[in-house]
Amino acid sequence: MDPVVVLVLCLSSLLLLSLWRQSSGRRKLPPGPTALPVIGNTLQLSVKNTKKCFRNFSKVYGPVFTVHFGMKPVVVLYGYEAVKEALIDMGEEFSGRGIFPVVERTNKGHGIIFSNGKRWKETRRFSLMTLRNFGMGKRSIEDRVQEEARCLVEELRKTNASPCDPTFILGCAPCNVICSIIFQNRFDYKDQNFLNLMDKFSENIRIQGSLWILICNTFPSLFDYFPGIHNKLFKNIASLKSYITEKIKEHQESLDINNPRDFIDCFLIKMEQEKHIQPSEFTTENLISTVSDLFVAGTETTSTTLRYGLLLLLKHPEVR
């Protein structure tokens, strides 16, 4: 048989399979824009302004609608009421995390942010309890925050009231509060290890929001066969995990089970207590991913909130 005919038949089969999967799946999903075979709604989405695209979709299909990233359907909740109903009123039903190939490649289901089931529940429960013991919501953590706030003000004073981009400095402050809980000590803003951590965090956030990572999450085989910025992302994550691993080794060498100094000490003690329980969720791999998640979740969210607060103050200088 002619190779061209074989190729046409294969492509036609894939096209029909894609159409069948989309049509059969749509019967169980909320309405949404018509998806093209293979590429889904990719051409209808703008990476630079996804929010505007979703807002337009919500006007047509309502606050709950379906879009296709490639052949993968994704249900979108748009607006406060829809999100509140799902995450608050039906929090247990919506507590799971979706599968993102780029995250699976690096975390393998460990940590807090992208884990599920028993591992997520046990790791989350332990982390919340440990953070509370080290002062979250108490006076002791307030002292750490105030100390870091004073350091932040000193850094801002060094600008001598000249125009500057405060993004980096506003990221350093919350990151240092987390460092004091996880590693026991804060870093000087000029410390090279600290600067490397901050650079990799910010670069990873930028890469993960790129169009290429969206495409790779839709077609995971691209990770193995094509060059791209995902390799830089994987390299950064490996470097961060290597640094965390070194810190864990330092803690293991000086660990006093009767006097835990920080989050890592508490996790190591829990690992020792459960070493005879198989399978246990308290492993070195889960510790590394959990520490990394605490950094990512605490640093970027808080620094973004601080930037928005500063922007509002600049926009409304009359407010005191």
C-alpha positions in Angstrom: 0.0 0.0 0.0 1.2 3.5 -0.8 2.9 5.1 2.2 0.9 8.3 1.6 -2.4 6.4 1.7 -1.3 4.8 5.0 -0.4 8.2 6.5 -3.8 9.6 5.4 -5.6 6.7 6.9 -3.7 7.0 10.2 -4.3 10.7 10.5 -8.0 10.2 9.6 -8.2 7.5 12.3 -6.7 9.8 14.9 -9.0 12.6 13.9 -12.1 10.4 14.2 -10.8 9.1 17.6 -10.3 12.6 18.8 -13.8 13.7 17.7 -15.4 10.6 19.3 -13.6 11.1 22.6 -14.6 14.8 22.7 -18.3 14.1 21.8 -18.6 11.2 24.3 -16.9 13.1 27.0 -19.0 16.3 26.5 -22.2 14.5 27.5 -20.9 14.4 31.1 -19.3 17.9 31.2 -20.6 21.4 31.4 -21.1 23.3 28.2 -18.2 25.2 26.6 -16.8 26.5 23.3 -16.5 24.0 20.4 -13.1 22.3 20.5 -11.1 21.4 17.4 -9.7 17.9 17.1 -6.3 17.4 18.8 -5.6 21.1 19.5 -8.9 21.7 21.4 -9.6 25.4 22.2 -5.9 26.4 22.1 -6.5 28.9 19.3 -9.3 30.6 21.3 -7.1 31.1 24.3 -4.7 34.0 24.9 -1.8 33.2 27.2 -1.3 36.9 27.8 -4.8 37.5 28.9 -6.4 34.2 29.8 -8.7 35.9 32.3 -10.3 38.0 29.6 -10.9 34.8 27.5 -12.5 33.1 30.5 -14.7 36.1 31.3 -16.0 36.1 27.7 -16.7 32.3 27.9 -18.5 32.8 31.2 -20.9 35.4 29.6 -21.9 32.8 27.0 -21.8 29.5 28.9 -22.3 30.6 32.5 -19.9 30.5 35.5 -19.0 26.8 35.1 -17.8 25.8 31.6 -15.5 23.4 29.8 -12.4 24.2 27.7 -10.1 21.8 26.0 -6.3 22.1 26.3 -5.4 19.9 23.4 -7.4 16.7 23.9 -7.7 17.2 27.7 -11.0 18.7 28.9 -10.8 21.2 31.8 -13.8 22.5 33.8 -13.4 26.1 34.7 -15.1 27.9 37.6 -15.3 31.6 37.0 -16.4 34.1 39.5 -16.6 34.4 43.3 -19.9 32.5 43.8 -18.9 29.5 41.7 -15.5 29.2 43.4 -17.0 29.7 46.9 -19.6 27.0 46.3 -16.9 24.5 45.1 -14.0 25.2 47.6 -16.0 26.2 50.7 -19.5 24.7 50.5 -18.3 21.5 48.8 -14.7 21.6 50.0 -14.4 17.8 50.6 -15.6 16.9 47.1 -13.2 19.4 45.5 -10.2 18.8 47.6 -8.3 16.7 45.0 -5.7 18.0 42.6 -5.5 17.5 38.9 -2.6 15.8 37.2 0.0 18.1 35.6 2.8 16.3 33.8 5.4 18.9 34.5 4.7 18.6 38.2 4.5 14.8 38.1 7.9 14.8 36.5 9.5 16.7 39.3 7.5 15.9 42.4 6.2 12.4 41.6 3.1 13.0 43.8 5.0 14.1 46.9 4.6 17.3 49.0 1.4 19.3 49.8 0.4 21.3 46.8 -0.1 18.6 44.2 -0.5 15.4 46.3 -3.7 13.6 46.7 -5.5 11.2 49.0 -3.9 9.8 52.1 -0.5 11.4 51.5 -2.0 14.8 51.1 -4.2 14.5 54.3 -1.3 13.2 56.5 1.3 15.7 55.1 -1.1 18.6 55.4 -2.2 17.7 58.9 1.4 17.3 60.1 2.5 20.5 58.4 -0.3 22.6 59.9 0.3 21.2 63.4 4.1 21.8 63.2 3.6 25.4 61.8 1.2 26.1 64.7 3.7 24.7 67.2 6.3 27.1 65.8 4.0 30.0 66.2 1.7 30.4 63.2 -1.1 32.5 64.4 0.7 33.2 67.7 2.8 36.0 69.2 6.1 34.2 68.4 5.6 34.2 64.6 4.5 37.9 64.9 8.0 38.7 66.4 9.6 37.0 63.4 7.5 39.0 60.9 8.2 42.2 62.7 11.9 41.5 62.7 11.7 40.9 58.9 9.6 44.0 58.4 12.3 46.1 60.0 14.9 44.5 57.7 12.6 45.2 54.7 12.2 48.9 55.7 16.0 49.2 56.0 16.5 47.8 52.5 13.9 50.2 51.1 15.6 53.1 52.8 18.8 52.3 51.0 17.1 53.3 47.7 17.2 57.0 49.0 13.6 57.5 47.8 14.8 57.0 44.2 12.6 55.1 41.7 13.0 51.3 42.0 11.3 48.0 41.3 10.5 46.6 44.8 9.5 43.1 43.4 12.7 41.4 44.6 12.9 43.0 48.0 9.2 42.3 48.7 9.8 38.7 47.8 12.8 38.4 50.1 10.8 39.3 53.3 8.2 36.5 53.2 10.8 34.0 52.0 13.0 34.8 55.0 10.1 34.3 57.4 9.6 30.8 55.9 13.4 30.2 56.1 13.3 31.0 59.8 10.6 28.3 60.4 12.1 25.7 58.1 15.8 26.2 58.5 15.7 28.0 61.9 17.7 31.0 60.6 16.9 33.9 58.3 19.3 35.0 55.5 21.0 38.3 54.9 19.6 39.8 51.7 23.1 39.7 50.2 23.7 36.1 51.0 24.6 34.3 47.8 22.7 31.1 48.6 19.6 33.2 49.4 20.0 35.2 46.2 20.3 31.9 44.2 17.1 30.6 45.8 15.1 33.7 45.0 16.4 33.8 41.4 15.3 30.2 40.8 11.9 30.7 42.4 11.1 33.7 40.3 12.5 32.1 37.1 10.4 29.0 37.7 7.2 31.0 38.3 7.8 32.7 34.9 8.6 29.5 33.1 5.6 27.7 34.5 3.3 30.4 33.2 4.6 30.2 29.7 2.8 28.9 26.6 5.4 26.2 26.1 4.7 24.6 29.5 1.0 24.7 28.7 1.7 22.9 25.5 4.0 20.4 27.2 1.4 19.7 29.9 -1.1 19.0 27.0 1.4 16.8 25.1 3.8 15.4 27.8 5.9 13.4 25.2 7.4 16.8 24.2 9.4 16.7 27.4 11.5 13.8 26.1 11.9 14.6 22.5 12.1 18.4 22.1 14.4 21.1 23.6 12.8 24.0 25.4 12.6 26.0 28.6 11.2 23.0 30.4 14.8 21.8 30.7 15.8 25.0 32.5 12.8 24.5 34.8 13.8 20.9 35.6 17.4 22.0 36.2 16.3 24.8 38.6 14.1 22.4 40.5 16.9 19.8 40.8 19.2 22.5 42.1 16.7 23.6 44.7 16.1 20.1 45.8 19.9 19.5 46.1 20.2 22.5 48.4 17.3 21.3 50.5 18.8 17.9 50.7 22.1 19.3 52.0 20.2 21.2 54.7 18.4 18.0 55.7 21.7 16.2 56.0 23.0 19.0 58.2 19.9 18.6 60.4 20.3 14.9 60.6 23.9 15.2 61.9 22.9 17.6 64.7 19.3 16.4 65.4 18.1 16.3 69.1 14.8 14.5 69.2 14.0 16.2 72.5 14.6 19.7 71.2 13.4 20.2 67.6 14.6 23.5 66.2 12.5 23.9 63.1 10.2 22.2 60.6 12.9 19.9 59.2 13.7 18.6 62.7 10.1 17.8 63.4 9.7 16.0 60.1 12.9 13.9 60.7 11.6 13.0 64.2 8.3 11.9 62.6 10.2 9.8 60.1 12.0 8.1 62.9 8.8 7.4 64.8 7.2 5.8 61.7 10.2 4.0 60.3 8.6 0.6 61.1 5.3 1.6 59.4 5.1 0.6 55.8 4.2 2.3 53.7 4.8 5.6 55.5 4.1 9.0 54.0 7.0 10.5 56.0 10.0 9.9 53.7 13.0 11.9 52.7 11.4 12.4 49.2 8.2 13.8 50.7 10.2 16.0 53.1 12.2 17.6 50.2 9.0 18.2 48.2 7.1 19.5 51.2 9.8 22.0 52.1 9.9 23.2 48.5 6.1 23.5 48.4 6.2 25.7 51.6 8.6 28.0 49.9 6.7 28.3 46.7 3.3 28.6 48.4 4.4 31.1 51.0 6.8 33.3 49.1 5.0 34.1 45.8 1.6 34.5 47.3 2.6 36.8 50.1 5.0 38.9 47.9 2.3 39.4 45.3 -0.1 40.6 48.1 2.5 43.0 49.3 3.0 44.4 45.8 -0.7 44.9 45.3 -0.9 46.6 48.7 1.9 49.0 47.7 0.3 49.7 44.4 -3.0 50.6 46.1 -1.1 52.9 48.4 0.6 54.6 45.5 -2.7 54.9 43.6 -4.5 56.4 46.6 -2.0 58.5 48.5 -4.8 60.4 50.3 -5.5 57.2 52.4 -3.7 57.2 55.7 
